[in-house]
Amino acid sequence: MEKEQKADIVSTYQSKDGDTGSTEVQVALLTERIKQLTNHMAANRHDFHSQRGLLRLVGRRRRLLNYLSREDVGRYNKLIKRLGLRK
């Protein structure tokens, strides 16, 4: 992911200036990386090292979303709607 793209995602999902570590920002960044790796895996089906990395990212995102749903259901619902998850 390029620097400009990452900065754009952070600015879109941050709750205040300088917010780079909130759950929403982390999930949005992970979602973008997962999309990129999914495209890579479609072209390179036998790249098992990237497949393992993809599964780790999906698990990390799932844990963050579980945390957010426990802490604040409204923020959770808003985030999954904005990211287009859980169709």
ABEGO torsion letter per residue (X at the ends): XBAAAAAAAAAAABABBGBAABAAAAAAAAAAAAAAAAAAAAABAABAAAAAAAAAAAAAAAAAAAAAAAABAAAAAAAAAAAGBGX
